[in-house]
């Protein structure tokens, strides 16, 4: 009997040893091999406009990858911390940010305590990178980190379930996750999205309401 043929990756997609996105090694392998199709290599216009309009907010960026937004904020003398649990991502971000490298930390979002009370948590390519089983923890941790009136703002990958990452989330599921703790203030189609997100990225601004923080 012939050995089964292993399915080939689409052109341009390398083979990887690590398949579990809950493990830091999954992301380490991709950063080490330079396969980061979610990497914007800059900031998107809605982020920049929002940051300019809210100059006094201290910002936390979880799952920061190369942390371009953190570099932009630090370059504008803003209070910011960017975190990632993958050592290779942190090393890459620190190299990219140069003199602002110190704003990047290696940390687990679900256990991290920032050195300031965030006025804004920036979401981009973080929720959609998490295994589906961690989505409820994401909402609970966001609610615990943000005081009433603080903002969860960024880009959400909306769509029907598919193999990932990135894992799109349906609009109904996103509402079910966030509306117990947040009120949606703004929703717009994402501008300047990368091909992996194009047509399904939504810029959203959620305001923390006064519901009691969940236990995390």
Backbone bond lengths (Angstrom), bond angles and torsions (degrees), N, CA, C in turn:
res aa  C-N    CA-C-N  psi(-1)  N-CA   C-N-CA  omega(-1)  CA-C   N-CA-C  phi
1 X - - - 1.465 - - 1.518 109.41 -
2 X 1.310 115.96 134.83 1.451 119.72 178.23 1.519 111.10 -71.18
3 X 1.325 115.71 149.13 1.462 120.55 175.37 1.523 109.36 -67.03
4 X 1.340 118.21 141.12 1.463 119.66 177.60 1.516 110.74 -61.56
5 X 1.307 114.80 144.71 1.459 120.79 178.90 1.508 109.72 -85.77
6 X 1.318 116.42 127.44 1.461 120.84 178.31 1.518 109.21 -75.03
7 X 1.342 118.43 132.03 1.462 119.72 179.41 1.520 110.83 -58.13
8 X 1.305 115.20 141.11 1.456 119.77 178.33 1.515 110.58 -87.68
9 X 1.321 115.73 151.83 1.455 121.63 176.60 1.521 109.19 -76.23
10 X 1.327 117.79 154.10 1.453 119.62 171.96 1.521 110.08 -58.08
11 X 1.344 116.85 156.77 1.468 119.28 179.58 1.520 111.61 -53.08
12 X 1.323 115.31 134.79 1.455 120.00 177.94 1.508 114.55 88.21
13 X 1.345 118.05 -7.37 1.464 121.22 179.63 1.521 108.74 -104.53
14 X 1.330 118.78 112.84 1.462 120.65 -178.19 1.523 111.97 -73.75
15 X 1.325 115.17 162.39 1.458 120.95 172.92 1.528 108.78 -77.63
16 X 1.334 116.37 142.13 1.458 120.80 179.77 1.522 109.94 -126.54
17 X 1.317 115.17 150.22 1.458 121.08 177.76 1.519 111.60 -82.31
18 X 1.319 117.05 -33.85 1.465 121.74 -171.88 1.517 110.07 -99.70
19 X 1.330 116.72 129.90 1.463 121.43 -173.55 1.522 113.75 -118.45
20 X 1.311 117.76 -3.50 1.466 120.62 -174.22 1.525 110.30 -105.34
21 X 1.360 118.33 108.21 1.463 119.54 -177.99 1.517 114.14 -69.64
22 X 1.327 117.67 -7.08 1.462 119.80 174.53 1.523 111.88 -77.32
23 X 1.329 117.18 -10.95 1.459 122.31 -179.16 1.524 110.38 -100.66
24 X 1.329 116.48 136.79 1.463 119.84 177.96 1.520 111.65 -59.55
25 X 1.332 117.19 -30.74 1.465 120.52 -178.67 1.523 112.21 -63.01
26 X 1.329 117.62 -28.79 1.473 121.54 175.75 1.524 109.97 -57.63
27 X 1.325 115.76 -48.29 1.466 120.90 -177.33 1.522 111.31 -77.95
28 X 1.331 117.14 -34.72 1.462 120.15 176.41 1.527 110.70 -56.56
29 X 1.321 115.70 -45.66 1.460 119.53 -177.75 1.526 111.27 -62.11
30 X 1.307 116.76 -39.79 1.463 120.10 -178.29 1.527 111.99 -71.71
31 X 1.328 116.83 -40.65 1.463 118.63 176.18 1.526 111.12 -66.50
32 X 1.314 116.77 -42.05 1.458 120.44 -178.94 1.522 111.36 -61.87
33 X 1.336 116.08 -35.79 1.462 120.36 -178.10 1.526 112.75 -93.97
34 X 1.324 116.57 3.17 1.455 119.84 174.60 1.508 114.86 73.59
35 X 1.341 117.59 22.99 1.463 120.92 178.85 1.525 108.65 -102.85
36 X 1.329 116.00 90.96 1.467 121.83 -176.60 1.533 109.56 -135.82
37 X 1.338 118.14 69.56 1.467 120.08 -176.35 1.521 113.73 -67.00
38 X 1.328 117.09 -10.08 1.466 121.08 177.46 1.530 112.12 -89.40
39 X 1.327 117.52 -4.24 1.466 121.65 -173.84 1.524 110.50 -79.18
40 X 1.322 116.30 116.18 1.459 122.45 -176.07 1.531 112.52 -74.17
41 X 1.327 117.27 -23.16 1.472 122.14 -176.66 1.526 111.10 54.18
42 X 1.306 115.63 39.37 1.459 122.09 -178.80 1.514 108.82 158.58
43 X 1.321 117.31 -167.30 1.465 120.89 179.65 1.521 109.66 -117.58
44 X 1.321 115.36 148.82 1.459 121.53 179.55 1.531 110.14 -85.90
45 X 1.342 116.82 155.44 1.469 119.80 -172.26 1.523 114.38 -63.08
46 X 1.336 118.22 -34.79 1.462 118.65 -179.56 1.524 111.51 -69.12
47 X 1.323 116.56 -36.07 1.467 119.53 173.89 1.520 110.20 -60.41
48 X 1.320 116.83 -49.81 1.458 120.48 -176.27 1.526 111.12 -61.89
49 X 1.332 116.90 -44.34 1.464 119.96 -179.89 1.525 111.20 -63.17
50 X 1.332 116.64 -40.99 1.461 120.61 -179.87 1.524 110.48 -66.57
51 X 1.323 116.62 -43.08 1.464 120.41 179.61 1.521 111.43 -62.67
52 X 1.317 117.16 -40.69 1.461 120.79 178.36 1.524 110.67 -64.74
53 X 1.334 116.49 -37.08 1.466 120.89 -178.35 1.523 113.05 -76.28
54 X 1.336 117.68 -15.31 1.469 122.11 -177.31 1.527 109.50 -129.54
55 X 1.326 117.84 66.01 1.470 120.87 -171.44 1.517 114.88 -71.07
56 X 1.318 118.12 -15.35 1.466 119.90 -173.92 1.525 113.71 -99.21
57 X 1.322 117.96 0.52 1.458 120.01 -176.80 1.526 111.18 -83.82
58 X 1.325 116.32 129.05 1.464 121.30 170.17 1.525 108.07 -76.51
59 X 1.328 116.30 135.79 1.461 120.76 -167.79 1.529 111.24 -118.63
60 X 1.332 115.30 134.87 1.456 122.94 171.20 1.523 107.91 -113.52
61 X 1.341 116.03 132.98 1.461 121.40 179.84 1.524 108.49 -122.43
62 X 1.338 118.43 102.01 1.462 120.53 178.26 1.527 111.35 -85.64
63 X 1.332 115.76 151.95 1.456 119.64 -179.11 1.509 111.34 57.54
64 X 1.324 116.13 49.24 1.467 121.65 -164.02 1.513 114.75 -74.84
65 X 1.342 118.74 -18.10 1.454 118.40 -175.72 1.519 110.66 56.52
66 X 1.326 116.76 -128.84 1.466 120.28 -179.75 1.524 113.80 -78.45
67 X 1.308 117.71 -2.60 1.478 122.68 166.55 1.526 113.86 59.63
68 X 1.318 116.51 38.73 1.467 119.02 179.00 1.525 111.80 -60.41
69 X 1.326 116.45 -38.36 1.465 119.72 -179.61 1.526 110.92 -65.61
70 X 1.331 116.14 -37.80 1.466 119.32 177.21 1.519 110.82 -63.66
71 X 1.320 116.56 -39.21 1.456 119.85 176.82 1.518 112.28 -63.40
72 X 1.329 116.37 -40.64 1.466 120.53 177.53 1.528 110.01 -62.12
73 X 1.331 116.19 -47.25 1.463 120.42 -178.73 1.524 111.33 -64.19
74 X 1.319 116.97 -46.31 1.467 119.84 179.62 1.522 111.03 -62.36
75 X 1.324 116.24 -36.12 1.451 120.17 178.04 1.509 113.68 -67.54
76 X 1.334 116.01 -18.72 1.465 121.93 175.85 1.531 111.22 -104.05
77 X 1.322 115.36 21.79 1.473 122.25 175.16 1.524 113.04 60.19
78 X 1.318 115.49 37.28 1.454 120.27 178.87 1.524 110.52 -97.83
79 X 1.327 116.10 154.28 1.459 121.56 175.32 1.517 108.49 -80.38
80 X 1.329 117.35 120.64 1.463 120.86 -175.41 1.521 109.90 -152.79
81 X 1.321 115.30 144.97 1.455 123.42 166.76 1.522 107.07 -132.07
82 X 1.323 115.10 136.57 1.459 122.05 176.37 1.516 107.79 -121.05
83 X 1.326 116.88 133.27 1.458 120.19 -176.56 1.525 111.00 -127.94
84 X 1.316 114.75 150.69 1.461 122.19 172.25 1.518 107.00 -151.27
85 X 1.334 116.61 146.87 1.461 118.38 -178.26 1.525 112.55 -92.02
86 X 1.331 117.37 -5.01 1.456 121.39 -179.18 1.527 110.03 -95.35
87 X 1.331 118.40 118.89 1.465 120.17 -178.01 1.526 113.64 -56.06
88 X 1.336 117.91 -38.82 1.465 119.68 -178.99 1.518 111.49 -66.89
89 X 1.336 117.17 -34.80 1.463 120.27 176.74 1.520 110.47 -66.08
90 X 1.315 116.55 -43.15 1.468 120.68 179.69 1.525 110.30 -62.84
91 X 1.323 116.94 -44.33 1.465 120.18 178.97 1.521 111.10 -62.07
92 X 1.327 116.42 -41.42 1.461 120.63 179.25 1.521 111.08 -64.97
93 X 1.334 116.58 -43.07 1.466 120.41 179.57 1.522 111.25 -63.88
94 X 1.311 116.44 -44.17 1.470 119.19 -179.37 1.526 110.96 -63.09
95 X 1.323 116.67 -38.06 1.462 119.64 176.89 1.523 110.88 -65.68
96 X 1.341 116.66 -39.52 1.459 120.47 -178.83 1.525 111.84 -69.07
97 X 1.342 117.43 -34.57 1.460 121.08 -173.97 1.522 113.62 -86.26
98 X 1.315 117.47 -15.37 1.462 119.48 175.21 1.517 112.72 57.68
99 X 1.319 117.94 -117.56 1.466 121.92 -174.76 1.524 112.56 -65.28
100 X 1.330 117.54 -14.95 1.467 120.75 178.07 1.531 112.12 -100.54
101 X 1.330 117.10 14.04 1.464 121.13 -174.51 1.521 113.32 -58.14
102 X 1.322 117.90 -27.42 1.464 120.92 -174.89 1.523 113.30 -67.24
103 X 1.326 118.25 -14.41 1.471 118.96 179.72 1.527 111.21 -78.87
104 X 1.327 117.85 -6.43 1.465 122.26 -179.00 1.522 109.45 -100.32
105 X 1.328 116.13 130.39 1.460 121.55 179.49 1.523 110.08 -127.96
106 X 1.329 115.96 148.65 1.460 120.38 170.45 1.524 107.78 -87.17
107 X 1.324 116.28 120.21 1.464 119.76 -175.53 1.520 110.12 -162.79
108 X 1.318 114.55 156.32 1.460 123.48 173.34 1.524 107.93 -91.31
109 X 1.308 117.16 118.00 1.459 121.83 -178.15 1.523 112.30 -51.76
110 X 1.306 117.14 -37.77 1.458 120.54 -173.48 1.528 112.61 -74.58
111 X 1.316 117.54 -12.26 1.466 121.23 177.90 1.521 112.93 -119.55
112 X 1.311 118.04 -10.38 1.466 122.25 -171.81 1.522 111.88 -71.51
113 X 1.328 114.97 137.36 1.462 121.96 172.98 1.526 107.91 -116.06
114 X 1.322 118.45 107.82 1.468 119.92 -178.10 1.521 111.55 -66.60
115 X 1.336 117.26 157.57 1.465 120.89 -178.62 1.523 113.33 -78.88
116 X 1.311 117.04 8.86 1.464 122.52 178.56 1.524 107.84 -151.43
117 X 1.324 116.19 164.35 1.462 120.72 174.32 1.528 107.98 -82.91
118 X 1.327 119.02 112.80 1.458 119.15 -176.89 1.530 111.88 -65.17
119 X 1.319 115.06 134.60 1.457 119.95 169.97 1.507 111.74 -91.18
120 X 1.340 114.44 -16.85 1.463 121.40 -178.29 1.518 108.14 -151.74
121 X 1.320 115.93 125.38 1.462 120.70 165.86 1.521 106.84 -102.29
122 X 1.329 115.77 125.06 1.458 121.01 -179.12 1.521 109.54 -93.65
123 X 1.319 115.37 124.52 1.466 122.95 178.81 1.525 109.85 -105.40
124 X 1.301 115.09 123.29 1.463 120.47 166.67 1.522 108.93 -158.03
125 X 1.331 115.61 120.55 1.465 122.05 176.20 1.525 112.68 58.61
126 X 1.332 116.81 25.09 1.464 120.04 175.94 1.521 110.54 -103.52
127 X 1.326 117.34 -56.50 1.461 119.66 178.55 1.528 110.55 -56.43
128 X 1.311 117.65 -41.91 1.465 120.15 -177.27 1.527 112.74 -73.88
129 X 1.325 117.59 -10.75 1.466 121.26 175.87 1.520 112.41 -89.21
130 X 1.319 117.05 -16.45 1.461 121.02 -176.11 1.523 111.06 -79.76
131 X 1.326 118.17 143.22 1.457 120.19 169.08 1.529 110.23 -56.75
132 X 1.302 116.41 147.14 1.463 120.59 -174.28 1.523 112.02 -57.43
133 X 1.323 117.40 -32.13 1.461 120.86 -178.09 1.523 112.63 -65.48
134 X 1.337 117.94 -15.37 1.464 120.88 -178.48 1.530 113.33 -97.24
135 X 1.308 118.02 2.25 1.463 119.28 -175.44 1.524 112.78 -64.86
136 X 1.313 117.88 -41.75 1.463 119.44 179.48 1.527 110.44 -63.21
137 X 1.331 117.34 -39.63 1.473 120.88 177.20 1.528 110.82 -63.33
138 X 1.318 117.07 -36.87 1.472 121.53 177.45 1.522 109.76 -57.54
139 X 1.335 116.77 -51.43 1.464 120.11 -178.30 1.522 111.15 -62.72
140 X 1.317 116.45 -42.12 1.463 120.33 -179.05 1.519 111.63 -65.38
141 X 1.336 116.35 -40.10 1.465 119.29 -179.32 1.520 111.05 -70.64
142 X 1.323 117.45 -38.80 1.463 119.86 175.60 1.523 110.18 -59.65
143 X 1.314 116.31 -43.79 1.460 120.11 -179.41 1.521 111.48 -64.85
144 X 1.325 116.90 -36.18 1.463 120.19 179.57 1.528 111.96 -71.46
145 X 1.323 117.38 -33.51 1.465 121.42 -177.77 1.521 112.87 -76.00
146 X 1.317 116.93 -32.40 1.460 121.37 -171.56 1.523 111.22 -102.03
147 X 1.309 115.69 129.80 1.458 121.39 175.86 1.527 109.70 -80.28
148 X 1.344 117.95 159.53 1.467 119.46 176.82 1.524 111.60 -51.27
149 X 1.320 115.02 132.57 1.457 121.57 -178.16 1.513 113.96 95.18
150 X 1.331 118.01 -18.77 1.466 121.19 177.18 1.528 109.37 -75.66
151 X 1.334 115.92 164.12 1.461 121.11 -167.39 1.527 112.80 -120.53
152 X 1.313 114.68 138.76 1.460 123.80 166.26 1.517 105.39 -108.81
153 X 1.319 117.05 107.54 1.463 120.78 -172.62 1.513 109.93 -135.69
154 X 1.319 115.58 138.38 1.450 119.78 177.71 1.508 111.43 161.40
155 X 1.319 114.67 -152.53 1.459 122.42 -172.58 1.524 110.00 -108.21
156 X 1.331 115.64 125.13 1.457 122.49 -179.67 1.530 108.58 -114.34
157 X 1.326 115.43 134.60 1.466 122.69 -175.73 1.525 108.12 -91.64
158 X 1.327 116.12 103.48 1.462 122.59 -170.99 1.525 110.29 -102.95
159 X 1.319 116.16 133.30 1.455 119.88 177.15 1.511 111.01 169.01
160 X 1.321 114.69 179.08 1.454 120.21 178.12 1.533 109.74 -78.38
161 X 1.330 116.62 156.39 1.466 119.66 -176.19 1.523 112.41 -55.99
162 X 1.318 115.22 141.88 1.457 122.04 175.32 1.515 108.15 -152.30
163 X 1.327 114.35 164.95 1.452 119.59 176.37 1.520 109.05 -64.54
164 X 1.309 116.81 138.57 1.453 120.15 -179.08 1.513 110.51 -149.80
165 X 1.305 117.34 -161.88 1.457 127.43 4.34 1.528 112.60 -76.95
166 X 1.358 115.34 156.74 1.462 127.38 2.95 1.525 111.88 -75.83
167 X 1.341 115.23 145.69 1.455 122.78 178.91 1.529 108.80 -103.06
168 X 1.322 118.85 108.79 1.466 118.40 176.43 1.521 110.64 -67.77
169 X 1.312 115.52 157.23 1.458 121.89 177.23 1.521 108.29 -122.10
170 X 1.316 117.08 138.20 1.460 119.27 177.84 1.522 109.33 -69.73
171 X 1.323 114.60 154.57 1.455 118.15 -179.86 1.524 110.92 -62.71
172 X 1.313 117.40 -38.37 1.465 120.23 179.66 1.526 110.97 -62.85
173 X 1.330 116.88 -41.82 1.464 119.11 -179.82 1.522 111.19 -68.06
174 X 1.335 117.08 -39.44 1.461 119.61 178.22 1.523 110.59 -61.65
175 X 1.324 116.51 -44.29 1.463 119.60 177.64 1.526 111.04 -60.45
176 X 1.327 116.54 -43.10 1.465 119.89 -179.73 1.524 111.46 -63.25
177 X 1.327 117.31 -34.95 1.459 121.21 179.06 1.519 112.56 -69.38
178 X 1.341 116.01 -45.27 1.457 119.72 -167.01 1.523 115.10 -98.25
179 X 1.328 118.88 -30.78 1.467 118.52 -172.84 1.528 114.89 -65.09
180 X 1.345 120.64 -20.70 1.465 116.70 173.06 1.533 113.23 -62.73
181 X 1.341 117.75 -24.04 1.465 121.37 -174.16 1.525 114.09 -123.05
182 X 1.335 117.31 -14.28 1.459 121.55 -172.89 1.524 111.19 -134.60
183 X 1.335 114.75 153.26 1.459 122.56 173.34 1.523 108.25 -114.54
184 X 1.319 116.47 130.12 1.460 120.69 -179.55 1.524 109.86 -77.44
185 X 1.335 115.73 123.66 1.463 121.60 -179.49 1.522 112.64 -101.97
186 X 1.324 116.90 -37.21 1.468 121.71 -173.76 1.520 108.79 -141.12
187 X 1.330 115.95 139.17 1.463 121.29 170.51 1.522 108.69 -143.99
188 X 1.330 115.88 128.03 1.463 122.34 179.92 1.526 108.97 -143.49
189 X 1.328 117.57 154.29 1.463 118.87 170.24 1.527 110.06 -60.42
190 X 1.315 116.54 141.28 1.455 119.70 177.00 1.518 111.31 -65.74
191 X 1.317 116.38 141.20 1.466 122.72 178.10 1.525 108.37 -110.35
192 X 1.316 115.85 134.82 1.460 120.04 178.00 1.511 114.09 76.79
193 X 1.337 116.99 27.64 1.464 120.08 -178.18 1.526 111.38 -70.77
194 X 1.313 115.79 148.53 1.454 122.01 174.18 1.526 110.20 -73.40
195 X 1.337 118.07 160.25 1.466 120.12 -178.92 1.526 114.31 -53.81
196 X 1.325 118.29 -36.89 1.461 120.46 -178.25 1.526 112.17 -64.49
197 X 1.342 117.67 -23.27 1.465 122.33 -178.98 1.531 113.46 -111.72
198 X 1.310 117.78 -8.98 1.463 121.64 -166.91 1.527 112.56 -56.10
199 X 1.338 115.06 132.82 1.449 122.14 178.60 1.512 114.58 84.21
200 X 1.328 116.98 -9.40 1.471 119.54 -177.31 1.523 112.80 -127.25
201 X 1.308 117.14 4.35 1.458 120.74 178.96 1.526 108.97 -93.41
202 X 1.330 115.79 129.75 1.468 121.24 179.95 1.518 108.88 -119.97
203 X 1.341 115.07 130.50 1.464 120.04 172.07 1.520 107.68 -82.30
204 X 1.331 116.92 122.24 1.459 121.84 -177.94 1.518 110.33 -132.66
205 X 1.314 115.12 145.18 1.459 122.22 173.36 1.520 107.33 -122.84
206 X 1.325 116.01 117.37 1.455 123.60 179.49 1.527 108.59 -112.68
207 X 1.317 116.65 133.49 1.462 121.99 179.48 1.523 109.67 -105.47
208 X 1.315 116.02 129.54 1.470 120.59 178.43 1.512 109.51 -64.38
209 X 1.335 115.94 126.33 1.461 119.99 177.41 1.528 109.81 -89.46
210 X 1.310 116.90 -169.38 1.469 119.07 -174.91 1.524 112.94 -99.45
211 X 1.339 117.05 18.51 1.461 119.62 174.18 1.524 109.65 -63.43
212 X 1.312 116.01 148.26 1.461 119.98 -179.31 1.519 110.85 -59.74
213 X 1.324 116.37 140.99 1.459 120.71 177.63 1.518 109.63 -66.56
214 X 1.336 116.99 139.13 1.462 119.63 178.82 1.516 110.95 -75.85
215 X 1.309 116.07 159.62 1.463 120.28 172.11 1.516 108.33 -72.36
216 X 1.333 116.83 135.67 1.470 120.52 179.71 1.520 110.09 -124.74
